[in-house]
Amino acid sequence: MSWTLPVFSKSATVLAVVFGMFFQISIALSAPQLSPMEITYDDKVLYCSVGPVAVSDQVTLALNQGTAVAFSWEIIIEEVNDYWVNNEIGEIVIVRQAIPDLISRSLIITDTKSAISRTVHTIDDATEFISRLDHFPILDRSLLTSGVTYSVRVKLHVHEGELGDSWWAEAVRFGKTVALEDVTLP
């Protein structure tokens, strides 16, 4: 009994290579697109700027129909460990909300951390506010060590409707990582 290895023709080999390249390209194109993020700091505070993130048609439709929309930004700061699990240093949640007022045809935008709100007259202005963070203070610099690398990950949770303090809200909150950046302080 003799064993023979199957011999592939050149066209079958070329076809296999083309399929392999196609699958690699499709995997690369399906990878999540991260938003631009910038981490800056001064003598006392670490700041984060993210976005704007893409606003879906569903969010725009909800605002057009008079439904409140909130973007909940979850920022997680971790000390990077090469040989073990990263050590979480801090976490902050920032909620920005747009509430349509159908009578006045305006939207009330609110940063729930500061409780500051204002009125805008277009959905574009409202989505511009809720879909980005500009130079937002996230951590006291004294909590960080010089020369150590820290990872800053930003997850975004989109809520339609009124925000509430339900007991199950934390357990069912699913978010998407929209930005990721490493920073090493001098």
Phi, psi and omega in degrees: 000126180244144179259135176235141176276141179293141180252123180267146176284165180298323181292324178292322178294315178298318180297319178296319178295317180297316178298319178300317179294320179299315181293324177295319179294317181294325177293317180296321181287334181273354178295144183296139179271120180273148177279157177292140179223143177229127176254123177234166180204157172237201182294337188239333192226147172261132183243153180229133173236128181223141168100189009282148174273156180292133178261125183288161176297330179296321178294315179298318178297317179299316179295320177298328181271001176093014180266135177291145178228136178231140172254120178256112181266120177251117182249122183243125179250124182230145171280127183281126176245126183289326188245008181211180179292142178299149181261118181288127180265321181191164178214138178226142177242127180241127180244125175241132189232145173237122181241114180288142173245101187291336180289312181270357182055045178226176178229140176261119178254137186223138168260110188290339177292316182264347183062021177270131178227159176208168182254135173237162186248359178228152177294327178299318178295321180292314180290330175298320180290312185282342187262013179209157173236130180241115174050048183273127180290127184241338184200144174288126185296336181294345178279352184251151181256138177298138177083354179264140179272133178240144177255132176244117181244134180243121176250145181240131176242127180255127180244133172252137181098184182290142176280142178220165178257066179280148182294334182267357186302319181292321184289329183257013181276111178250135181229171180240131176291122182251345180204148181210132183209142173256144179221139175236120181279143179290000000 
